Amino acid sequence: MKNGKVFEWLGVATAIAYSLLVASNTGFEFLGFCLLLASSVLIAIWAFIGKHRGILLLQFFYAIAGVIGMARWYSGR
């Protein structure tokens, strides 16, 4: 795939999986937040390659949200 499309679509797939895991409330929230972090990194790579600066900035904040979610879940809060 050209122009980092593999990063874009892997990022989309992991974001969809993250959303479903967190929304299902079945105990897989930590895995979901890990997928959010992975998704944000993948889409950030695609955004960097394609010079999509707004999407790149958004992925930075999604990555922070993933880390916060993992930390809060792990600490039991």
Secondary structure, DSSP 8 states (H G I E B T S, - for coil): --TTHHHHHHHHHHHHHHHHHHHHTSS-HHHHHHHHHHHHHHHHHHHHHHT-HHHHHHHHHHHHHHHHHHHHHHHT-
